[in-house]
Amino acid sequence: MFDEIRPYEASEMRQAFEELLDDRQFNLVLKGFAPWLPKAVRKGVLRLAFTGVKTPLDFQLRFMKPVVKYIMRKHTDGCRFDDAALKGFDSKTLQDKSKEAQVVDADSSPRYTFVSNHRDIVLDSALLDVMLIENGYPTTVEIGIGDNLLIYPWIKRLVRMNKAFTVRRSLTPRAMLESSQLMSSYIHYAVNTKRENIWIAQREGRAKDSNDRTQDAVLKMLAMGGEGAPADRLRDLNIVPLTISYEYDPCDYLKAQEFQQKRDNPAFKKSRQDDLDNMKTGIFGYKGRVVYRCAAPINTWIDELAALPKTEFYTALSTRIDLELHRNYELYPCNYIALDMLNGNREQASHYSEADVAEFEQYLAAQLAKVSLPEKDDDFLTERMLTMYANPLRNYLEATK
């Protein structure tokens, strides 16, 4: 039923791996990492490393975890996972009034659907995977990846080995409805039968101005699967609002550049190469400090909204999830500085020093210098970047006032 979108199963991993090694474009990528090694040697080393890998989780732990750990060491000033709000909620509490999970392993701890703000195309879920494992969780997350990013066969193969399911884009309205129903059914199946966690962004695409808002459509899609009223179907997924806070967004100048391109040409659309550039910059760019913070599962409060008419339910639910996300931001000096720079005052000056201001101004100048446009509007680009850093603080202040 789910063959066209699901990740690989254990029985398919070996063949997928061999097909990956035989892919010409994948071998060109590998050559870039180790140009001094002959092709046969590179393949032999990878085959040896694949020994004992039977499942997508095995693959993540053997191949992907070391890569992500390297990125964390090299391109961040530390990553922290704050799951205090999840402590004390056992499987029975979280799945009350939902379908009983079909446990296929000895572990009875709850599985979660993490609904988060979206900062990075690749790393949002990859960092979460590592932090879950390092904090004692039994498994990582399955993620939805838009087919617009699967531009080469080797990328599609690799992400399916890495617990990704496919989200189909650019469909007719009827096909989109069918695709959403299939994806929702798969997510329910993954959480309750496969016993997997899920990560999904609160909206399609990144919020380029960091004004993170949950789209009703995402919640409606999640509620297409399962049984019962919308609240019952969502309760079945153990949804956890997850806030991702980067000190610095390495793609900030690319987002600002896109804002100007769309301002100057409303018909502008990113190319496939633009998507690849964003992926590469997001992975290898400097991020400063990174914090992932979980709110309590929505099952602890969704009953408060269950009696609302369906027309009001999803809007109220999105608003409440946004409240949870916004008050869990980790705020850094640059957020306070950006808001004061936009407002032309120093109302937030108690949260930063003059050294912080100098460092942030130097950072902004360096990022703006990377923008490559023929008619570069420095004032507009600066305002766009400052807004990206100010909006998390604005939302936090609104959520906690």
N, C-alpha and C positions, 0 to 999 in steps of 0.2 A: 504493500500500500504506500509506503514512504520511500521506495527505492530511488525515486528521482530527486529527492532532496536530502536524504539522511547522510550522516557520516558513514565511513566504512565500518563494517563489522569485523570481528576478530578473524573470521575465515577469509576475509578479503585483503588483509593487510600485506601479506607476503607478495601477492601478485601486484598490488598497487605500488609497493616499494620497488619491485623489479622494473615496472613500467616507468617509474620516476627516474630510475638510474639510466634507462635507455633513452630518455627524452633529450633531444639535442639542445634545446634552449636551457633546460635545467643544468646540463653539463657545462654550458657556457657560464652560468651563474656560479657553479662550483669552481670553475677555473679561475674566476675573479678572486675567490677567497684563497686559493692555493695554486697560483700559476706555475710554481716550480715542480708540482707533482704531476707525473704522467696520468692520463685519463684512467688507465687500467688500475693504477695504484689508488687513485681517489675512490673508484668504485669498490675496490677490495677492502679499503679501510671502512667504508660505510657498511658494506655487507657484514664485516666482522662486528661492527658496532650494533648492527641490527639483531645479532644473535640473542635469543631469549625474548625478543619483542613480539608479543602476541596480540595486544589490544591497542586501541588508540591511546589509552592512558599510559601504557608502557612506552609508547612512542614519545609522548609528551615528556615523560620523566627522563628517558634516555637521551633524546635529541633536543627537545625544545627548552626544557628547564635550564640546562647549562647556557644556552644562547641568551635566554631572557635574564638569567642571573648576571651574565656578562654586561648586558645593556644596563641593568640596574646599577652595577658598580661603575661603569664607564660614563654613563650619560645622565645619572641622577645624583643627588646628594642624600640619597636614602629613601626607601619606600616603607611606609608603615600601614598596617592593617588594623583598624579599630573595629572589632566585632563585639564590643561589650554589650551592645543592645540585643545580641543574639543569645547571650548566655542566659540559662535558666528556662529557655523554651524548649521543651522536649517534643518528640514527634507527636505524641497524643494531643498535647495542647495545640500545636500548630495545625494539625489536620482534623481537628474537631469539626464535625458536620460536613466533612469532605469525603470523597470516596476513599475507602481503605486502600492504602498503598499495597501493591503486589510486590512484596519484598523478594528479590531474587538472590540476595546474598545475606550473609549473617549480620551485616551492619544494619541496625534499625534507626540510626540517627536521621534527622530530617534532611530532605533535599530542598533546595531553594531555587526560585527564579529571581535572579538579581536584575532589577530594573534600575538603570543608572543614567546619569548624564553622560554625554559622549564627548571625549576629549581627543582621542587618537584612534585612527582607523584600525590599527593592528594591536597596539599595546593595551588598550582598555581591558580586554579580556585576558591577554597574555600575562600581564602583571598580576591580575586577579588569580589566575591559575597557580602561579608560584606562591602567592601569599596564602592561598587556601591550603595547599600542601604543607607549607612551612608552619602553619598554625594548627595542624593536626586534623584537618578535614579529610574525609576518606577519598574524595575525588575532586576533580577540577570542574570546569563548566563546558557545556556545549554552547556554541554560539551560532547566530545567524549571520551569514555573509552575503551581501548583495551580489547577484551574478554579474553586475557591471564591473566588479573588481576581478572577476575570474577570467582575465583576458587571454591567458595561455592555458593549455591543458595541464601543464605541470603545476600551475598555481592551484587549479581546481583539485588536482590529485593530492597535493600537499595539504591543503586545508581540510579535505575530507579525512585524511589520516590524522589530522589534528583536532578532531571532534567538532567540525563545523558542518552545519546544515545550510542549504542554499535558499536564499530569499530572492525570488524572481522579481525583476524590476521591469518598467516600461511595458506594461501589459494593458490590454483593453479593460474597461471596467468589469466586464463579466469574468474575464480570465483572472483579474486581480482578486475578485471575490472568491473564486475557486481556489486560487493559490493561498489566500489568507486562511481559508477554512482548513486546507491541508496542513499548512504550517502550524496552526493552532492545535489541531488534533495531534500532530507530531510532538509538540512541546508538552502537552498533557501526558502523552505516552512516555516521553523521555523522563519526565519527573516521577511519574507514579509507577511505571512498569520497568523501565530500564534503570531507574534509580540514579538518574543523572541530575546535576545542577544545570541551570540555564543562565546565560547572561544575554540581556537584550537592552538596547539603547531605548531611552524614553521617547525618542523621536527618530524619524528617518533622517539620517545625515547628522553631522555635527552642528551644534549651535555656534555659528561662526563669531557671534558677538558674546558668547559665554552667558547669554541670558537663558538659562536652562529651564525649559517648560515641557511638561509631559503632554504628548499628543493623545487626545481621546482615542484616536484611531488605533494606537498601539494597544490600549487596554481593551478596546472592542475586539481586536483580533485575538488577544489572549482568551477572551471570553467566548469565542466561537466554539472551542472544544469543550469537552466535559459535559456534565448534565446539571439540570436544575436552573435556578435563577442566576443572573449574572454574578451576584455575590458568591454563590456556591461554586460556580465555575472558576472564579478567580481565587477563592479560598483554597481550591484544590491544588494550586500551584505554589503555595507558600511564598508569596511575593515579598521581597525585601528591597526597599528603596536604598540604593547605594550611591553615595556621593564621592566623586573622584575630584581631587584637588591637586592640580599641578601648580608649583610656584611659578614656573615659566613654561609657556607653550611654544615649542620650537617652530610650530607652523603659524605663529601669529602674523608674521609678515606676509605669508602666502595668503592667509585669510583676508588681511587688509588689502593686498593687491587685488584679490578677487572682488572685494567690495568696490574698488575703483573701476575695475573692468566692467562690472555690471552697471555702475553709475554712468559710465561713458558710453556703454553699449548695452541697452537693456536685453538684447538678444544673446548676449555672451553666454556660452556654456563651456564648462571645463572639458578638456580632452582626456583621453585615456592616459596620456603622458602626464597630464596635470595630477591625476589620481596617483600615479606611481611616484611622482615627485613628492606629493604630500605624504605618502606612506614612508618613503625613504627618509624624509626630513623628520617626521614624527618619531621614527625609530632611533635614528642616530643623532638627533639634536639634543641640546642640553635642556633638561627639565627642572633642575633644582630639586627641591624637596617634593615628595609625592605622598599623599595620604588618601587611603581608601577607608571610608567610614560607613558602617551599616546602621540603618535605623531598625527599630523593632519591626518584625513582619506585619504586614497589613492585616493579617488574621486577628491581631490583637485589638483592632478597632473597626474593621470593615462592617461589623453588624450595625454600627451607628448609622451607616448609609444605606443599608439593605432595603429599607422601606421606601426609599425615594423612587419616584417614577423613573423609568429607564432613560427618559430624555434628560433628566437631571443627574442621574446616578453617576455617569461617566465623567461629567464635568466636575462634580463634587469630589470624585475619587482622584482625578488628575490634580485638582487643587490641593488636596490633602497630601498626596505623594510629593508634590512640589514643596509644600511646607516642610516635610521631613527632609527632603534633599537639601533645601536651602539652609536650614538651621544646622546642618552637619558639615557645611564647608569648613575646611581648614584655611584660615586667612593668613596671608603673609604681608610683610611690609609693602610690597609692590601693589597690593590691592588697595591699601589705604592711601598710598602716594598717588596712585592713578585717579582715585576719586577726588582728592584735593586738587590735583592738577586740572581736572576737568571743571571743577567748581570754582577754581581761582581763589581758594582759601586754604587754611591749615586746620580745619576742624578735627581732622584725624591725626594730628601731629604727635599725639601721645603714643601712637603705635609704630613710629618709625624715627630713625635718627637722620642727621644730615649725611652720614656715611651711606645710609640706605638710599637716600635721594640721589646721591652722586652715582651710586652703583646702578640704580634703575635707569637714570638718564643715559648713562653710558651704554647700558643694555639696549635701550630703545634706539639709540643712534646706530648701533651696530646692526640691529635687525632691519631698520629702515634702509640701510645702505644695501641690503640684499635684494630689495625690490627692483625688478627690472621692467620698467614700463617706459615707453618713449616720451610720454607727457606725465611725468611723475608729480603727483600733487602731495607734497610733503605734509601740509597742514591737515588735509583730509585723512591721509594715511596715519598720521600721529593720533588724530582724534579716534580713529577706528581702533587702533591698538590700545589706547588708554581705556576705551569703553570695554574692551575685552577683559581687562584686568579690574575695572571698577564694578562691573555687573555682579560678580559673585558677592562682593561686599554689599552692594545695594540690596540684593535679594536676601542676604543674611540679616541685614538690619530690618527689613520689612517683616521677615519671618519671626524675628525674636523680639520685636518691639512690644 
